[in-house]
Each structure stands twice: as structure tokens, then as C-alpha cells.
């Protein structure tokens, strides 16, 4: 018996029957021999962590653009917080923690620089629109490894695709994917409140009292309330034959109430409007420039331009940029240099 087979046997002994067992994966688009040490989902997790796209998340904005403080979240630290929350939930429900971890580590790998401001620019410029969950799939299937992709399993791709932005009623085919979707929202609602308070844009007493009374007054208490209620409600659902990850109605309304509050007062609020507009301007100008200078993009994106169109190639190139790299390119292209001494 290989180590992988021993791990797969442990899954059968410890996970509920509704979990997604590694040995039952629908597999990869391109056939590969199974690893003797790792299950397919463990292998996916490792591939994502070791990818260049994952490393670039450390220099992509979560909410606050170009902060001088070291304690504000980035897209990478957001991803790690989502993963930690999701793994706790997975253990509480007794589903596949390795699958949950792979999904959450890859869920934002296609996110654009400058937070959702970058996504808005590409959504306006790319025919058919741009959605970061779909871009994450594209990164993993087509853009990583110089166009070869990482050959990730169906279940991980499904969970990443369904973590955000789909039509009402669409959901992941696995409980693990549903967990990832909730963990993402639990993480960003709470850490964006924390960062906004740190930035002096919110005070604890500004939070709507009707939601705070349900979830708790502190960052840790709110996360604890949400995780416990999600585990308990989901376990009840499974026992009654409903394979649905969910929160009790009052807790769900409180979470989405705080989310709506953040959209109104922080994400789309006046405090950050000037910086949001600057960030969008940088990416708009870069998009326009590379639409006219395809030959200056890396080889992979020139190939995509010839096969799928220039807009698609430019969107892929810009979506992979970090905040710093986008600013460096903008300065190189548009800011005058001193040429006379």
C-alpha cells in the first residue's frame, strides 16, 4: 500500500459519505499517473502554492492601495485567511480538507492589481466581460507554466469557479466548494472591517448595531460566530438529506448586512474614490497602450493575441500584473525621463 492509498483509506474512515473522496475525483483534463505520496487534491494544492501567480498575490491589493503600513491585508494574506477559515469548517463538517485547501489557495489567483478597481477596468474593455473567478480558471488551465497550465483536477476548478460572481442558484458540485464560497465572504467582510478601523475610516461604533448584536463586537468573535453557525447549520442540513452549506437566516442576514455596509461606505465610498480613480486610470492607459503595441508583450501573450484576439491577450497580461509592476510599466511608458544633464 502506498502512502497515498493509506491517506485515501483514512479519508474513508474519517469523512462523512457526502464528502468528496480523493479516490473518486473526476480527474484531470490530461491523464497523469497518480502520485505515490500525495492524493490528487494534495498535489493540486502544492502546484498552486508553487506557481508564479500565487507568489504575485503578495503584491496585489486587497482593498487599500499602496499603503505604508505593514499590517493591511494583501490578496495573499486574504487568501491565507480564507484557507484557514475554510479548513476549520471542513473539519467541523468532516469533509475533504485537502480539497478545501486547494480551492481556497487558488480562488483569487486570477485577481487583477488594485483590487476590484482593476477588475472593473478589464470588465469594461474585454468583449464578454471579465470576472476574476473565471480568470483564475484560465490562469490554472492555460496561462501558468508558459501556457501549459497546471492540469488541476475537476473538483478544484469547480470550487474556484463557483466561489464568486455566478448566477443565483449556481453552486459548486461539492460541499467543499460551497465551504470555500462562504469562507471567502467570512474572511473579507471581517478583515476589511479590521483594516478600515486601522486606517481610521471606520470606528467600531459605526458598524450597524443590529448586525453586531448577532455576530459579535470584535473581529474574533464575529468569525467564531459565523464558523460555528455555518458548521452547525450545515451538519443539520446534511442529516436531513440536504447537501447545502448554509448559515441560519439571522446570521446570514447579519453577514450580508455588514457586506452591504462595506460596499456603501468603504468599497464604493468617498474615502477611497480618488485613489480608486487613479488606479483605474493606470490600468486603462496600460490596456490602451498594449492594444497598439502587441509586439512589446511577452511571447505567451503575443501567441494568445494571434489565436484569441488582442483584447483577450492584453486582458490576460494586465490581469497578471502586481500593483507595483503596473505602476513601473506606466511610469516607463508615460512619464518623461531626464535625457539632458
N, C-alpha and C positions, 0 to 999 in steps of 0.2 A: 504494500500500500504506500503510495507516495504521500508526501506532506499535504499536497493539495487535496487528495482524496480523503485524508484524515480530517482536514478542515471542512470539507463538504459533508462528511458524515456528522461532524459536530453541529453543523447547521441543521441537519435533520433531527438531531436530538434536542436542540435548544430553541429553535424558532417555531412560531406558530405555522400551521399548514397554509395560511393565506400569504405568507411571506414569499418573496422571490428567491428561490434557491439557486445558487450559483450553477449547479449541475443542470438546471433546467433553462438556462439562458437561451435565447433565440440566436445567440452567437454574433459573429462579426460579418460585415459585408464581404471581406476577403478571408478565406479559411486560414486558420493558424493552428498548429499543434498546441495542445494545452500545456501550460507551464507545470512543472512537477512540484513547485513550491507554492505558487500563488493561484488562487481562484481567478476566474476571468475578471471579476469586479475589482479585486485587489490589483490585478495587472493594469486595469484601466486607471485606477487611482494613481498608480506610480507613473504611468505615461503622462497624465495630466500635470502632476506636480513637476515633472522634469521637462516640461515643454517651455519654449521661449515665451509663448503667450501668457502662461501662468506667471512667469517671473515679471513680465511687464506690468502686471496688475499693481505692483508696489508703487508705481509712478503714475497711476491713473486715479483721478479724483473720485471720491465717493459723493460728497456734497460741496465741501469747501475747497475752492480753487486756490492753489499756491499759498497755503497757509505757512506761517513761520513757526508754528507750534509743532512739536513732535507727537502730540497726543491725539490729534484728529485722525479719524479713520481714513484709510485709503481703500481702493477697491480690493486690495489684497487682504487687509485686516478685516474688512467686511466679510469676505469670503471665508476666512478662518472662523469668524464668529458664527456665521450661518452653519458651517460644518459642525462646530461644537454643539450648537443647539439641536441640530438635526440628529446627531449621533445619540444624544441623551434621549430624545424622543423615540428613536428607533429601538433602543434598549428597553425602554418602558413598555413598548408595544410588542417587543420580541420579533422584529423583522430584521432584514439583512443590513447590518450596519456598514459593511463594506460597500454595498451598492449605494446607500445613502451618502456615504463619504465621497465616492467618486462623482456622483451627481452634483453635490454641493460645491466641491472643489472646482468643477468645470462650469458651473451655471452662469458665471459672468465673464467667461474667458473671451467672449466676443464684444464686450462693452467698449464704448468709444471713450476717448480722452474727454476731460471736462464734464464728467458725469452725464446727466440726461440732456444737457445742452448740446453735446456732440451728437447724440442720437437724433435730436430734433433736426439738426443740420442735414444729416445724411438721409433722414426720412423725407425731407423736402426735396432733396436733389436726386435721389435714386428712384428711377421708374419702378413702381410697385411698392415703394416704401422701404424702410429699414427698421428692423426690430432686433434688439440685441440678443434675445434668446435664439432667434433663427441664425444670427451671425455666429453665435457660439457653436452651433452645429456645423456651420460652414468652416469655421476655424479647425475644428476637430476632424472633419471629414476631408477637407480639401486644401487648407492653407498651411497647416503645420508641416514640418519636415520638408520644406521647399516644394510643397504641392502634393506630397504623397499622403498626407493625413496620418492620423494615429490609429485608424482601424478600431474604433471604440465599439463596444457591444451595443446592441439594440436598446437594452433597458436603460443604460446610462444616457444615451442620446435622447430617448423618450422622456426621461425625467428632466433633462436640461431644457428640452423644447417646451415642456409644459410648465416650467416654473414661473412663467410670467407672460402676460400680454395676449392670451388666446381668447377666442370667443367664449361667451358664457356657456357653461356646461361641458366644455372640453377639459379633460383632466388626464393625468398620467395613467397609464395602464397598470402601474404598480402602486402599492401602498407606500413604498419607499420614495417614489417620485412625488406623491402627494405630500409627504412629510417635508420634502425639500422646498416645496412651494410655500408652505406655512412658515418654515424655519427662516426663509428669506425675509418675509414680512415681519416676523417677530424680531429678527435681528435689526433690520434697518429702521423700523419705527422707533425702537428703543435707543439704539446708538446715535441716531440722528437727533433725538431729543437731548441726549447727553452732550453731543458735540455743540448743539445750538446753545445750550446753557453755558458751556465752556467759552463759547465765542461772545457771550453777552447779548445774544439776540433773543433769548428766552429766559424767563425765570420759572422756577418750579411752580410758583403760584399762578402762572399764566396758563398752565395746562387745564383743559376743561374738567371741572370737578366731578362731573357725572361719570367720566371715564376713569379718572384717577381713583375714585371710590371703589370701582370694580376691580381694577388691575393692581393698584398699589401706588404709593407716593414716591418710591425710589426705583432706580434703574433695575437693581437686582430683584426687587420684589415683583415688579411687573413681568420680568422674564420668567421668574419662578411660577407666578400665577398662570401665565399663558402656557408654559410647558406642562405643568401638572394637569391643567384642564384639558389640554389637547390629548394627552395620553389617556386620561380617564374617559373622556367622551368617545375617543376612537376605540378604545377597548370595549366599551359598551356597545358601540355600533357593530363591531366585529362579532361579538357574542350574539347579537340579534340578526346576524346574516347580512349586514350592510358593510361592504368593503369601502368605507368612506372615512377619510381622515377629516376630523371636524372639531370645532370648538362649541361649547354651549352658546346659545343665542346671545345671552347678555355679554359674555366675554368676547364673542366675535364682534358684536356691535361696538364694544369699547375699543378693541384693536383698530377697527376700521374708522372709528371716530377720531382717534388720535392720528391715524394716517391722513385723513381728510384735513385735520387741523394743520399738520405739517405742510401739506401741499399748498394750503392757502397762505400760511404765514412764513414758511421758510422756502420751500422749493420754488414756488411762484411768487413769493413775497417781494416787497420793495427793497428789503435789506440787501439782497444779492443781485438785484436786477442789473446794475451797471457791470459787475464782473461777469454775469451770465452773457450779457450782450458782447462784451469784449471777447470772451471765449468763442462764441458763435462766429464772430467776425473773423477770427484767426482761421477757423476751420473752413468757413465759406471761401475765404481767399485762397487757401491751400487747394480746395476742391477745384476752384476755377482755374488755378494755375496748372494743375496736373491734367486737367481736361485738355489743355492746349499743349502740354509738354509730356506726353506719354512716354517718350524715349528716356526721360530722366527718372522714371520709376525703376525699382529693381526688376530683374529678369522675370520673376514669377508673375508680377502684376502686368508686365507687358504681354506675357503669354495669355493671361486672363482677358486682357483688352482685346486681343485678336480673336479669342474664342467666344467671349460672352459680352463684349461691348466695353467701351471706355468707362461709362458711368459705374458699371459693376467693379471694374478693376480699381478705379480711384476710390470708391467707397471701401473696398477691401483694404487698400493701402492705408487710408486715413483711419479706419476703424482700429487698426493695429497699433497706431501711434500712442505713445505716452504723452502726457501733458507737456513735459519738458521737451521731448523730441519735436512735437508740433510747433512749439514756440521757437526752437532753434531753427527749424526749416523756414518758418515765417520770417524770422529775422534775416536769414541768409538770402531769401528771395526778395523781400520788400523793403528792408531797412538799408539806407545808404551807408556805404563804407567810406572811411577816410582813405583816399588814394593819393593825396598830395601832402607832403610833410614839409 
